[in-house]
Each structure stands twice: as C-alpha cells, then as structure tokens.
Amino acid sequence: MAIATPPARAGYVTNNGSDSLSVIDRDGDAVVSVPVDLDPDAHEAPHHLAIDSASKNVFVALAFPPEVKKDAKKDPHATHGNASDVGKLARLDLATLAVRESRDVDENPGDVVLTHDRARVLVTHFDMKRAMDVAARGGASPSTMFAHLVVFDAKDMKRVGDRAVCVAPHGITITKDDRTAYVACYGSDELAIVDLASDGFPTSRIPLGATQGVPGVPRFGPYSATLSPDEKQIVVADLEGQDIRVLDRETKRFLPEKNVPLAAKAFMPAFLDDHTLLVPMQSPDGLARIDLTQAKVERRTSFPKDVCALPHVVRVARDGRAYLVCEGDHRGAGSVVEIDTGTLAVKKRWEVGVYPDGLAFGDE
C-alpha cells in the first residue's frame, strides 16, 4: 500500500523495538507505521537508515539482537552491540516501505550512510560483543577486536568491499567528494579515517585523547562523527566522556581548546550552520546548542519524559527545520519532536513506534 504522505514533506523513522518504520508528515499530524518483517520469528530491530529519493530506495540496517533477559540490568542500550547473529542491510521501496531485497552484513550493524553521489552504501558494525569476547579470552591483539566497515553498490546491492577499521565502529560521516569517511570508534576511543577512493579502503586512526581506555572498555566512547558544513572540522560526540571533541581536518589533530563538556552522554548531533551544533543528550536527558567557535554551550534544555525521553539523534531538514528523535522508555511509543532552533522549545510532536533511533527525510 502506498504511503499517502509525499516524500518531500515526510520524515522516516526506524523503530528498533517494534520492528517497523514510521512515516511522519512534517506539515501535518499523520503518522503511518509499516512493519519490517523478514522473519516472523525474529526481532529485526531496524537501526538507522538512509534514503535516495531519486531511485526511491530506503536502506535500513537490521540488527537481530538477543532477547532481553528479565533479570538484566536496567540499561536502555543493553542489547545494542550484543547480537551473535549476522545482521542485514535491507533495501525498501520508498513509496510503500516494502522490502525489495536484503544482504547479509556482520553482527551488530550500526550506522548506515549513502555517499553523496548515491552510488554506495556504507555500514558500520557496533560489535561490542566481539570486543568483550576477545577481551575475556585474554592475550590477543587489539586488532582482533576490530569490526568492519562494509561497502555496497547502491544500485545492485553487491558487496563492493570491506575493511576492519577499529573496535565497535558506529557513526559515519563522509566528505562531499565521497573520497573519505570518518568513523567514530566507540570501543577504542579513536576516530578512523577511511580512504574510500583506494583499493582495500586504507585506514588510519587518531586517538581522541592521551588517556584512552583499554580496547573494549572505552574512556571516551565516541558514538558519532559529524562533518561541519565547511568541511574543515569533524565533531565527535562521546557517550562515556560526556563531551564534544573537534578534529581539525587539515592537521588531523584534535583541538583540546574546542572540547565542550556536557555532563551527559552526547549522541548524534547536527549542524545548524558552520559553527552551531545541536546535541541530543542522555543521563540527564536534554538538548544543547553549542557555539563551536567559542567552544561553549549557548543554550541547554530538558524535556518532560512524556514529551521526549532519551534523545538520540537530531536531523536538520533542507528547509532548516530541526527534528529530534526520542527513544522513549523502550516499552511504549517513542516520539519525534520538531525543535525551535532559537529557544530549543518543542514546536510539534509525533508518536511513533517503540525505541525509535534513526531519522531521514524523503527529499534526500
């Protein structure tokens, strides 16, 4: 069945906990949810997505996490990165969200990004289980903990190649010429730089600081990497370090004077302009607007739990409107909220599925 909301005004959301995608009408109140069900007996857990409106394709990572044990500790992300089954990259029809085809990836797929020319799809693997298993055995090289960046051809879904990049890689950002990818390496406190233009995808890694954690037990825990609009800087958001760090692309050095402490876990931010960043935060939950030139928080806010619990990712649409995905309590409906970029107040709210964690727009 065709989705009634036109792609030009639609936001597409992955619902990790309810095996579905939701489509919100950014100019109205409508929300349509469509199941992503490759296996009726499995929990697909769609996690992040990328859209090519020209080819009418949606690319979604399916993680197939383990079941949560009743006596498990109350960690909202306890199963994230802990699957033992291979994941999949699924290609969906933008008009209906029906699954067209899928390809196997490794365990625990993380971020999904299209190159700007829409020719390739990149998938990281947030495979903390691999790191923990290697650490438990002891005596192994840290490189044996490395998970892969996998590259697919977007047209025929053929696997172009892969590269073991670092420990538990997650967020990806790509330069506008599609020659270089920057990957946040959660499990090894590094930023990986991947040469996408060369055979084998040669990779280098830059530590986030002088006092890294041991592989698999990060001190900073970089979760996302975001390229500034002028392409001069890469912003890395840290879960464990609870801050924002900035890499100068020309010198390939992190700039300590640009660190912005947040006293909260920083997830997946977005730029409003060359120097202004919106950062979703958890523990405590909230949203911050940061002036990167001054390396300071300009404004910070929190939300009632019934409006936005566990902010995960901010996306800014082409029209300049900003949207925040809120995971919720992982049992009931999560939400997407439109944010006033000046006051950080909520302008509009849509309820979506359980545990939403990705957002893309239909005009991309």
Secondary structure, 3 states (H helix, E strand, C coil): CCCCCCHHHEEEEEECCCCEEEEEECCCCCEEEEECCCCCCCCCCEEEEEEECCCCEEEEEECCCCCCCCCCCCCCCCCCCCCCCEEEEEEEECCCCCEEEEEEEEECEEEEEECCCCCEEEEEECCHHHHHHHHHHCCCCHHHHEEEEEEEECCCCCEEEEEEEEECEEEEEECCCCCEEEEEEHHHCEEEEEECCCCCCCEEEEECCCCCCECCECCCCEEEEEECCCCCEEEEEECCCCEEEEEECCCCEECHHHCEECCCEECECEECCCCEEEEEEECCCEEEEEECCCCEEEEEECCCCCCCCCEEEEEECCCCCEEEEECCCCCCEEEEEEECCCCCCEEEEEEEEECEEEEEECCC
